[in-house]
Amino acid sequence: MDRPGVTARIMKIIAEENAELVDIGQSQLHGYLTLSAIVNIPSSSRALRRVLFEVNELGVRCEVTPFRAPGPEVGHPRGASLCVTVLGPLADGSAASRITGFMATQHMNIREIRSLSEPELSGLELIADMPPGTELAPKQLLDLRGAFLRMGMELGVDLAVQKDDLFRRTKRLVCMDVDSTFVRGEFIDELAELVGVKPQVAEITARAMRGELDFKQALAERVKLLEGLPLDHALTLLEKIELTPGADRFVKALRSLGFRIGLVSGGFTVFVDELKRRYGLDFAFANELEIRDGKLTGRVQGTVVDGERKAQVLKDMAQVYNCRLEQTVAVGDGANDMHMLQTAGLGIAFRAKPKLQEVAHMSLNHHERLDTLLYLMGFDATELGF
């Protein structure tokens, strides 16, 4: 069992007995300590004898074996490192068995495994190296992600693959879509219901999803149907806003970690600006409804926030907050989030349409809570205080 001073007592002997500490690694799992060290011990040194006596006194089980010289392949450039995140029911071992077996067939050497959850095992992070000299081209990485995604669907777990590089855990900026991402449902559908035109709006949305209309056309046609709706009637929807489960905790955790967080929506400023105010977000961009005499005119004014505009907002906010695009995260669920997710350092498709999942860096399909995304960003339950 781990306790203070175990490592210190062994290191003290190595220092006193003129041994050379070549390398050391230590981990703790449910209170149990595992300590490994490579030590160069001169023939005249008493270090080994003293260490064996010391661990016996400490009640620690110790194994000593000669360290074999590495083969010629060791020291060559290591292949690309990947982080594979698994979220879902893992206690029976079946998902872990299937996933690690697949990684073995891809010649991925698992270097580190970290539990993300407690007390039940529902999240794992596996750091693995590709064969020496392997450089993953974008197409190869996309194919690998696709294979993991299909496996996750079969196993009922969420699987994400990303490069384990300098930027993986140095994210600083998060841009989120609003409808069906930060909040449940779609504001334009709720507005349409107030006017009695929800079926017509739904049909236009379906045409856009089929590719028969682009976002700007679909937006214009749907907003036209809202003409005459009193603004104060529309604002009653603010009392009915239902956040996606875990959204408030997601924002709170990110703010405590110093992230900049904002909303980029194809919806409307009358709602998105209020969400920004309520949850202390750093920025919010959405479409502005034209209003005259207290009523909606059926038109939008200003720059339309479509897919390309969303990606540009992400770039602009990265400049404003002085961070690289590799340090940005984008979260969305629809086709108009595609450019934004592709532009971000980490693009996450949240319970998204298949078309978006094809281009996202990772997808979350089996979890409804938005704060689950924190695990995909490399944080664990202990760090977050969950």
N, C-alpha and C positions, 0 to 999 in steps of 0.2 A: 504494500500500500504506500502511496505517495505521502510524503511529509517533508517539512522544511529541513534542509541540511544534508540530504542524502548525496546529491551531486557534489556539494561543496566538500564533503569529507573525502570523496574519491579523488576529486581534482587536487586537493591539498597534497595527497600522497604522490601524485604524478609530478607535481611541482617540486616537492622535497627530494624526490629520488631521481631527478635529472632525466626523466622520461620525456618523450616528445609527443604532444597531443596533435595527431594528424587531422582528425575530424571527429565531430561529435553530433549526436542527434538525440532528442528527447521528446516524449509525448506522454500524455496522461489520458486514460479512458476510464470513466466511472471510478475515479480514485486510484486506479492502478498505474504505476509508473513503469515506463519502458525506456531504458537508457542504453544507448549504443555508442561505443567509442572505438576509434582506431588509434592505437598507441604504439609508438616505436620505443621499445624498451631495450637499452644496452645490456649486454651480458653481465656487466658489473653492477647493474641496478637491482635493488630489492623491491622495486615497485609492484611487480606481480604478486610476490609473496605477501606484501603488506595489504594490497587491495583485497586479496582472498580472505585474509583475516578480518579486514574491516567489514566486508559485506556479510560475513558470517555473524559478526557482532550486531550488524544492523538488521539481521533477519531477512536479507535480500538474496534471492536466487541469482546466481551468477554463472554464466557460461563463457568459457574462454576458448577461442579457436585461433589458429594461425591465419593471418591475413594474406591471401594469395595475391601475387602480383597481377595487376590487370592485364588482359589480353591486348593485342595491338589495336583492336577496334575502339577500346576505351580511350577517350581523349579526342576522338574525331568530333566534329560539330554535331551536337544533338539535334534530332529532328524537331519539327514544330511541336510545341506543347499545347495541349488542349485541356479545357475544363469542361467536364460533362456533369451537368446538374440533374439530379433525379428527384422528383417530388411526387409523393403518393404513398400508398400502403406498401411498406417494405419489410415488415416484421417477419413474414414467412420465408423470406430469402429467394422466392421464385423470380421476382423482377431483377434483383441484384445478380442472380445466377445467369439469367438470359443476357443482361446488359454486359456484364464482364466477359461472358463467353464471346459475344459479338466483338468486343474490343480486342480480345485475343486474336480473333480471325483477321482483324485489321492490323495486326502486329503493333498494337498500342500497348506500351509498357506502363502500367499503373504505378506511379511514383508516390502518390499520397491519396488517402481517403479521409474525408472530414465529415462528421455528422453535423447537420444544420438544425436539427430539431431536438426537442426534449419535452416530456419524458418518452413519448412514443417515437419510434424510428420512422419518420415520414419524409426525411430529406437527406440526401447525400451529395457531396461534391467530390468528384474524382478528378485528380490531376494526372494526365497521362502524356507520355512522349511517343511521338511517331518514330519509326526507325531512323538511325543516324543519317543525317544528310537530307532527310525528307523536307521539302518545302511545299506546303499545301497551297496550290493555286485556288483562286476563288471558286472555280467550277468543282474541284475536288471537295472543298469544304462544303459547298452547297449540296453535293451528292451525299456526303457523310451526314449532314444535318437531316436531309430527307430520310435517310435510312433510320436514323434515331427517332425521328418524328413518327414514322410508320410503326416502329417497334413500340413506342410509347402508347399509340392508339390501341395496339393489340393487348398491351399489358395493363391498360387503364391507369397509366402514370404520365406525368409530364416530363419530357426529356429535352434538355437544351445543351447545345454545343457551342462553345466560343473559344477563341484563342486565349491562351493563358499568357498574356503579355503585360507590359508595363501599365497599360491603361485599364485593365480589367477591373481593378479595385481602386481606380483613381477618378471615378466619375464625379462630376460636379454640377451637372445641369440636367433637369428632367422636363421634357415637354409631353403633355398628355392631351389626347383627344378628350372630348367631353361626353357626347351622347353614346350610351352603351359602353362607356369606358370609365370615366370618373363618376358619372351618374347612370342610374338605370333608365332605360327607355330613351325616347327621342323627343326633344322639345317640340319639333315641328309637327309631330303626330298629335301631341297634346293640344297644340294650338288649332290644328285642323279639326279636332274633336269639338272644340269650343264653337267653331263656325259651322260644324255639321258637314265637313267635306273630307273626313278622314279616309273614306274609300278611294276618292279621287287622288289624294296625296299618296296613298299607298301604291296605287297603280303607276304613278309617275316615278316613285322610288324604285319599283320593280323594273321599269323600263331602263332606268339608269343602271341598275345592277346587271341587266342583260347587255349593257353596252350600247343601247339605242340612243341614249342621251349622255352628254358629258355633264360634269357636276354643275357648271354654271347654268346650262340649259335647264337641268332638273330643278335647281334652286329657284330660278326665275319663275318657272311654271308653278311650283308649289307655293311660293310666296304670293303670287298673283291671286291664288284662291283664298288668301287670308284678308283680302281687301275689305276694309270697313270694320274690322274687329277693333273694339275700343281697347286702348292700351291698358287702362286700369283693369279690364277684364282679363287681358293676357297676363298681367302681373300677378293675378291670383295663383298662377302656377308655381310661383316662388315658394308658396306655403306647402306645396306638395312635392318638392324636390326630394328624391330618394337617392342617396349616395350608393354607389356600388359597395357591398360589404368590404370593410377593411380600408376604404379610401381615406378616411380621416386618420387612421393609424399610420397608413403609408406616408401621408403628408407630414404628420407629426414626427415620425422617425427620421425622415429625410431632412426636415428643418433642423432637428437637433444635431444632425451630422454636418450642417453647414451647406447643404445643397441649395441651389436656386431651382424653384419649381414654378411651372406655369401651365396655362391651358391654351391650346391652339385648336379652335373649333370651327367647323363649317356651320355651326348654329348661330345664335344671335347674342349680341352684346348685352341686351336687357337681362339675360339670365347668366351669362358667363361672367360679366363684371361683378354680379352679386356673389357668385361662387368664389371669385378672387377675394372679395372683401371678407366673406365669412370665414374663410380658411387661411387667411394671411398669406396668399400666394404672391409671387414676385411679379408676374405679368399675366395678361390674358388678351387673346386676339380672337375676334369672331366677326361675323357679318352684322352690319348695322341696318336695322329696319327703318325705312322712311316713315315718319309719322307727321300727320297734319291734323290740326284741330282735335288732337287726342285720339286719333284713329290711325290704324295701319293703312298705308296707301296701296299695298300690294307690290311694293318695290323695295329693293335694297339700295343703299347708297354707299359710295366709297369703294375701296378695293375689295373684291370678293375673295374670301378665304377659301380657296380650293386646294387641291393637292399640291400644286407647285408653290402656292403662297405659304402653305404650312412648312414646306421644306425651307423656304427662304427665311421664315420667322425663326426657325431653329438656328440657321446660320447667323442671323442677326443677333439673336440672344447670346450665342456663343461669343460673339465679338463684344457685346455689351458687358458680359460678365468675365471677359478675358480668359476663356478656356478653349481648348482645342476641340474640334469636332469629335475626336476619339474619346473625349471625356463627356460626351452627351448621351442621353438616353431618350428615346421616343417610344411612346406607348399608344396604340390605337387598335381599332377593330375593323375598319372599312377600307374600301378601295382608295378613297381619297386620302388615306394616311400612308399610302405606299411610298411616295417620294420622301416623306419625312422619315420613315423608318429606314429607308435605304441610305439617307444622308447621315443619320445619327451613328455614333460609335457603337451603340447597342440599340437595335430596333426590336421591340417586343410586341408580338401580335397577341392581344388579350381576348380570348374567346372569339376569335376573328373569323372572317370569311376565308375560304380556302385560297382565294387569289392572293390575299395579303400574307397568309402563312407561307406561301411559296417564296416570298422575297424577304421575309423577316429573318433576323438573326436567330430568334427563338420564339416559340409559341407556348402559350399557357391555355390548355383546353379543358383540363379536368378539375381545375380549382376556380371557384367563384370569387375568392377574396383578392382584392387588389394588393394588399400588403404581402401576399405570397411572392410578388415580384422582387421583394427585398432579398429573398434567397437566390434568385437568379442573378442579382447584382453582387453576390459574393458575401452577404452578411449572414450570420447565423443567429439562432434564438438567444443564445447567451449574450452576444454583443448587443442585440436590440432590446434585451430585457423582456422578451415575450414569454 
